[in-house]
Amino acid sequence: MAEFDLTAGGKAEAGPGVVRRGLCLLAAGTYLLLVACATPVEPQVRHDDLLRDDLFASAAKVDVDPAQVFALNDSMSRYLNSHIRTRIKSDGVQGALIDALLEKGDLKLDYDAKITRTAAEAFDARAGNCLSLVIMTAAFAKELGLQVRYQSAYREEAWSRSGDLLLRTGHVNLTLGPTMQNRHDPLRYSYTIDFLPPEEAHKLRTREISEQTIVAMFMNNRAVEALVRGEVDEAYAWARAAVRQSPEFVSAVNTLGIVYSRHGDLVQAEAAFQRALQLDPEQTRAMSNLVDVYLRQGRDADADALMQRLAAIEPEPPYFYFSQGMAALKRGDLATARDMFAREVARADSSPEFHYWLGVTHLKLGNGSLAIKHLNLALKYSAGSPEKDLYSAKLSLLKTKGLH
């Protein structure tokens, strides 16, 4: 199973110096890391030696122009002039942008995890994941002459699955500084916009990242999304662009390795995972993916040695308790299944899949109220995902049976 990282967004509340909206995410049995946690490396590090364009003939057909990520289209420009600039005199530049985007809800933005959008795409759809909404907000801010800083946030690991792809969700936000004419007191005039609920955003630890890395995150997310659709050539084009855009973004190197692995190019996959581990020796996603490559190559001794190293770093990997819970459920051991699913919920409370199966187990145990509680949480955390209809249907069925 491949392992990835992603980044993703949601409703607005304002507070002193901080503006927050709803929810954020981002990518895969092979581990894929999309938007979070880049490891700094020396600027001279390049990855051109990892690239094999000749293996992906149709890759050149994919438009991966970095300039398009933040580009305003005509509808954005009209909105900027009619809804934002008209408020600057009364609200100030930052206030006009925040008011238009968040407080008064002119855009009525919705969280949507299905695809990572450019600024223009998010604006036209009035929806996006947190990375898309951060990009759209930054596009308006830069057009208004505001300083923009980006942060990668550390939060509890949130994992999801798509087939045999295991996806980890990351999170980003941005801070709007003053305009060029008003930079004498930057702290007073800085506002952080976060697309998480306030109770979650308060707990975040962040570190500043570059716009170059934000663009690489966008490209990496697109690569992961292409892999989920089975479009390996397209995924290569996006992963190639990501590693060239920001060589220090280790997640993109890991994604490139997964693309090669999916394409059957195990030598190239091994090289990419090894490079990721050179940049970050404890990159457990790349380790797990490299174990899979070794096993497919019949290199059992190399796989065993790396699995021992991986187990020492991460003794309880993603879905560890979940797998035990599913096995217990299959053999009819409901008490053990309940305990295992509860342990996964305890360390990844925003996972709809974990809440769903904990709810199902409670239902089998006759705990109707707890079943409803966790199924409601599964529905809550599945916003924008294909599983939302499944959770909603299960809840509706239980309610027709008199459970509330």
TITORGU-922051 format. One line per 8 residues: number of its first residue (from 1); for each residue x, y, z of C-alpha. Coordinates in nm, 2 decimals, decimal comma. Each point is the difference from the previous one (the first is absolute). Last residue first. Layout:
<torlums>
NUM) X Y Z  ...
</torlums>
This chain:
<torlums>
404) -3,16 0,87 1,76  -0,10 -0,36 -0,07  -0,36 -0,06 -0,10  0,05 -0,25 -0,28  -0,04 0,28 -0,26  0,28 0,18 0,19  0,23 -0,29 -0,06  -0,06 0,00 -0,37
396) 0,05 0,38 -0,02  0,34 -0,04 0,18  0,11 -0,27 -0,24  -0,10 0,20 -0,30  0,19 0,31 0,12  0,31 -0,21 0,06  -0,01 -0,14 -0,35  -0,08 0,33 -0,16
388) 0,30 0,16 0,18  0,24 -0,27 -0,13  0,07 0,19 -0,32  0,17 0,28 0,19  -0,09 0,37 0,02  -0,11 -0,01 0,36  0,10 -0,33 0,15  0,08 0,14 0,34
380) -0,36 0,08 0,10  -0,13 -0,33 -0,15  0,24 -0,20 0,20  -0,08 0,21 0,31  -0,37 -0,08 -0,05  0,09 -0,37 -0,03  0,20 0,03 0,32  -0,29 0,14 0,20
372) -0,26 -0,22 -0,16  0,19 -0,31 0,10  0,05 0,14 0,35  -0,37 0,05 0,04  -0,08 -0,35 -0,14  0,23 -0,20 0,22  -0,13 -0,35 -0,09  0,35 -0,15 -0,05
364) -0,06 -0,02 -0,38  -0,09 0,37 0,01  0,32 0,08 0,19  0,19 -0,19 -0,26  -0,16 0,21 -0,28  0,08 0,32 0,18  0,36 -0,10 0,05  0,01 -0,08 -0,37
356) -0,14 0,34 -0,10  0,22 0,19 0,25  0,31 -0,15 -0,14  -0,10 0,06 -0,36  -0,10 0,37 0,07  0,35 0,07 0,13  0,00 0,33 0,20  0,08 -0,16 0,33
348) 0,33 -0,15 -0,11  0,18 -0,12 0,31  -0,30 -0,07 0,22  -0,20 -0,11 -0,30  0,26 -0,27 -0,08  -0,01 -0,12 0,36  -0,38 -0,01 -0,01  0,01 -0,22 -0,31
340) 0,22 -0,24 0,19  -0,22 0,00 0,31  -0,32 -0,06 -0,20  0,16 -0,28 -0,20  0,12 -0,16 0,32  -0,35 0,01 0,15  -0,16 -0,12 -0,33  0,21 -0,32 -0,03
332) -0,21 -0,14 -0,29  0,29 -0,14 -0,21  -0,05 0,27 -0,26  -0,03 0,28 0,26  0,32 -0,11 0,16  0,18 0,02 -0,34  -0,15 0,34 -0,06  0,11 0,12 0,34
324) 0,35 -0,13 -0,05  0,02 0,19 -0,33  -0,13 0,31 0,16  0,26 -0,02 0,28  0,29 0,02 -0,25  -0,19 0,23 -0,24  0,30 0,24 -0,01  0,31 -0,15 0,16
316) 0,04 -0,11 0,36  0,36 -0,08 0,06  0,12 0,30 -0,20  0,37 0,07 0,04  0,10 -0,35 0,12  -0,25 -0,16 -0,23  0,15 0,18 -0,30  0,35 -0,12 0,08
308) -0,13 -0,35 0,03  -0,19 0,03 -0,32  0,32 0,13 -0,17  0,19 -0,31 0,10  -0,28 -0,23 -0,10  -0,04 0,17 -0,35  0,38 -0,03 -0,07  -0,01 -0,37 0,10
300) -0,31 -0,06 -0,21  0,14 0,14 -0,32  -0,25 -0,17 -0,23  -0,04 0,31 -0,22  -0,36 0,04 0,11  0,11 -0,03 0,36  0,26 0,27 -0,04  -0,25 0,23 -0,16
292) -0,25 -0,05 0,28  0,28 0,07 0,26  0,08 0,32 -0,20  -0,36 0,12 0,05  0,02 -0,05 0,37  0,33 0,18 0,02  -0,13 0,29 -0,21  -0,30 0,05 0,23
284) 0,22 -0,04 0,31  0,22 0,30 -0,09  0,26 -0,05 0,28  0,31 0,05 -0,21  -0,14 0,33 -0,15  0,18 0,12 -0,31  0,19 -0,32 -0,05  -0,32 -0,19 0,07
276) -0,18 0,19 -0,28  0,29 -0,09 -0,23  -0,03 -0,37 0,09  -0,37 0,02 -0,08  0,07 0,16 -0,34  0,27 -0,26 -0,09  -0,22 -0,29 0,11  -0,28 0,13 -0,23
268) 0,24 0,04 -0,29  0,11 -0,37 0,04  -0,36 -0,11 0,05  -0,14 0,15 -0,32  -0,33 -0,19 0,00  -0,21 0,31 -0,07  -0,15 -0,01 0,36  0,36 -0,01 0,14
260) 0,11 0,29 -0,22  -0,29 0,21 0,12  0,06 -0,11 0,36  0,37 0,12 -0,03  -0,12 0,34 -0,14  -0,23 0,03 0,30  0,29 -0,06 0,24  0,20 0,27 -0,18
252) -0,31 0,23 0,03  -0,02 -0,07 0,38  0,36 0,11 0,04  -0,06 0,36 -0,09  0,36 0,12 -0,01  0,02 -0,02 -0,38  -0,28 0,26 -0,03  -0,12 0,06 -0,36
244) 0,20 -0,28 -0,15  -0,14 -0,25 0,24  -0,35 0,13 -0,06  0,02 0,01 -0,38  0,11 -0,36 -0,02  -0,28 -0,10 0,24  -0,26 0,18 -0,22  0,13 -0,16 -0,32
236) 0,03 -0,34 0,16  -0,36 0,02 0,13  -0,12 0,07 -0,35  0,17 -0,31 -0,13  -0,14 -0,21 0,29  -0,36 0,10 -0,05  -0,16 -0,27 0,23  -0,25 0,25 0,15
228) 0,17 -0,02 0,34  0,34 0,05 -0,18  -0,13 0,32 -0,16  -0,11 0,13 0,34  0,35 -0,08 0,14  0,16 0,19 -0,28  -0,24 0,29 0,04  0,09 0,01 0,37
220) 0,37 0,01 -0,09  -0,05 0,29 -0,24  -0,19 0,20 0,27  0,27 -0,09 0,25  0,27 0,12 -0,24  -0,18 0,33 -0,04  -0,02 0,04 0,38  0,37 -0,09 0,01
212) 0,09 0,28 -0,23  -0,22 0,23 0,20  0,24 -0,07 0,29  -0,07 -0,17 0,33  -0,04 0,14 0,35  -0,05 -0,23 0,29  -0,31 -0,08 0,18  -0,12 -0,15 0,33
204) -0,38 -0,03 0,00  -0,22 -0,02 0,31  -0,20 0,32 -0,06  -0,08 -0,12 -0,35  -0,19 -0,30 0,13  -0,25 0,19 0,22  -0,02 0,27 -0,26  -0,12 -0,24 -0,27
196) 0,25 -0,04 -0,28  0,06 0,21 -0,31  0,25 0,24 0,16  0,05 0,37 -0,08  0,27 0,16 0,21  -0,01 0,38 0,03  0,29 0,24 0,02  -0,05 0,38 0,05
188) 0,11 0,03 0,36  0,29 -0,23 -0,05  0,12 0,19 -0,31  0,03 0,34 0,17  0,19 0,23 -0,24  -0,13 -0,20 -0,30  -0,28 0,22 -0,12  0,07 0,13 -0,34
180) 0,14 -0,33 -0,13  -0,32 -0,17 0,10  -0,03 -0,17 0,34  0,03 -0,37 0,07  -0,24 -0,27 -0,09  0,08 -0,34 0,16  -0,07 -0,33 -0,16  -0,11 -0,35 0,08
172) 0,11 -0,35 -0,08  -0,10 -0,35 0,10  0,09 -0,37 -0,06  -0,21 -0,30 -0,08  0,16 -0,34 -0,03  -0,12 -0,23 -0,27  0,04 -0,38 -0,02  -0,05 -0,14 -0,35
164) -0,12 -0,35 -0,03  -0,35 0,11 -0,11  -0,03 0,35 0,12  0,09 0,03 0,37  -0,01 0,26 0,27  0,24 0,12 0,26  0,00 0,30 0,23  0,31 0,05 0,21
156) -0,06 0,24 0,29  0,12 0,35 -0,08  0,31 0,18 -0,11  -0,07 0,30 -0,22  0,18 0,12 -0,31  0,00 0,38 -0,01  -0,01 0,24 -0,29  0,08 0,37 0,01
148) -0,17 0,27 -0,22  0,08 0,37 0,00  -0,28 0,20 -0,15  0,02 0,18 -0,33  -0,37 -0,04 -0,09  0,08 -0,25 -0,28  0,21 -0,19 0,25  -0,30 -0,03 0,23
140) -0,23 -0,12 -0,27  0,24 -0,27 -0,11  0,07 -0,09 0,37  -0,37 -0,06 0,07  -0,02 -0,23 -0,30  0,31 -0,19 0,10  -0,12 -0,04 0,36  -0,34 -0,12 -0,14
132) 0,17 -0,26 -0,22  0,22 -0,12 0,28  -0,30 -0,02 0,24  -0,20 -0,21 -0,24  -0,21 0,18 -0,25  -0,34 0,16 -0,07  -0,16 0,30 -0,16  0,04 -0,19 -0,33
124) 0,11 0,31 -0,19  0,22 0,12 0,28  0,16 -0,34 0,06  0,07 -0,03 -0,37  0,15 0,34 -0,01  0,23 -0,05 0,30  0,11 -0,34 -0,13  -0,19 -0,31 0,12
116) 0,09 -0,31 0,20  -0,27 -0,25 -0,07  -0,25 -0,22 0,20  0,05 0,17 0,33  -0,28 0,26 -0,03  -0,06 0,26 0,28  -0,26 0,26 -0,10  0,05 0,37 -0,06
108) -0,31 0,22 0,02  0,19 0,26 -0,22  -0,18 0,30 0,15  0,02 -0,16 0,35  -0,02 0,33 0,19  0,28 -0,11 0,24  0,22 -0,20 -0,23  0,10 0,10 -0,34
100) -0,13 0,35 -0,02  0,07 0,10 0,36  0,35 -0,15 -0,01  0,08 0,18 -0,32  -0,14 0,33 0,11  0,16 -0,03 0,35  0,34 -0,06 -0,15  -0,02 0,30 -0,23
92) -0,16 0,24 0,25  -0,37 -0,03 0,11  -0,16 0,33 -0,10  0,22 0,11 -0,29  0,08 -0,36 -0,10  -0,36 -0,10 -0,04  -0,04 0,08 -0,37  0,33 -0,18 -0,07
84) -0,15 -0,33 0,12  -0,34 -0,06 -0,16  -0,01 0,17 -0,34  0,37 0,02 -0,08  0,11 -0,33 0,14  -0,32 -0,17 -0,13  0,07 0,12 -0,35  0,36 -0,12 0,02
76) -0,11 -0,34 0,13  -0,25 -0,03 -0,29  0,27 0,09 -0,25  0,25 -0,26 0,12  0,25 0,06 0,28  0,32 -0,21 -0,02  0,13 -0,16 0,32  0,05 -0,36 -0,13
68) 0,02 0,10 -0,36  0,36 0,12 0,03  0,12 -0,35 0,10  -0,08 -0,13 -0,35  -0,08 -0,37 0,04  -0,21 -0,05 -0,32  0,00 -0,37 -0,06  0,07 -0,11 -0,37
60) 0,37 -0,04 0,08  -0,08 -0,31 0,21  -0,13 -0,20 -0,30  0,32 -0,19 -0,07  0,07 -0,10 0,36  0,31 -0,23 0,01  0,20 0,25 -0,20  -0,05 0,27 0,26
52) 0,22 -0,19 0,24  0,08 0,24 0,29  0,21 -0,11 0,30  0,32 0,16 -0,14  -0,18 0,33 -0,01  -0,04 -0,01 0,38  0,19 0,30 0,11  0,17 0,09 0,33
44) 0,19 0,33 -0,04  -0,23 0,18 0,24  0,11 -0,22 0,30  -0,29 -0,18 0,16  -0,29 0,11 0,21  -0,26 -0,28 0,08  -0,35 0,06 -0,13  -0,28 -0,09 0,23
36) -0,34 0,02 -0,16  -0,15 0,03 -0,34  -0,02 -0,34 -0,16  0,16 -0,29 0,17  -0,08 -0,33 -0,16  0,05 -0,34 0,17  -0,07 -0,30 -0,21  -0,30 -0,16 0,17
28) -0,07 0,55 -0,14  -0,07 0,48 0,02  -0,19 0,47 0,18  -0,23 0,18 0,23  -0,17 0,31 0,16  -0,32 0,10 0,19  -0,21 0,30 0,08  0,11 0,36 0,00
20) 0,22 0,21 0,22  0,09 0,36 0,03  0,26 0,10 0,26  0,11 0,34 0,12  -0,28 0,03 0,25  -0,26 -0,26 -0,11  -0,20 -0,08 -0,30  -0,20 -0,31 -0,09
12) -0,05 -0,14 -0,34  -0,10 -0,33 -0,13  0,28 -0,31 -0,20  0,37 -0,13 -0,15  0,37 -0,32 -0,19  0,36 -0,13 0,00  0,14 -0,35 -0,09  0,26 -0,26 0,10
4) 0,04 -0,35 -0,15  0,04 -0,37 0,09  -0,02 -0,28 -0,25  -0,14 -0,34 0,10
</torlums>
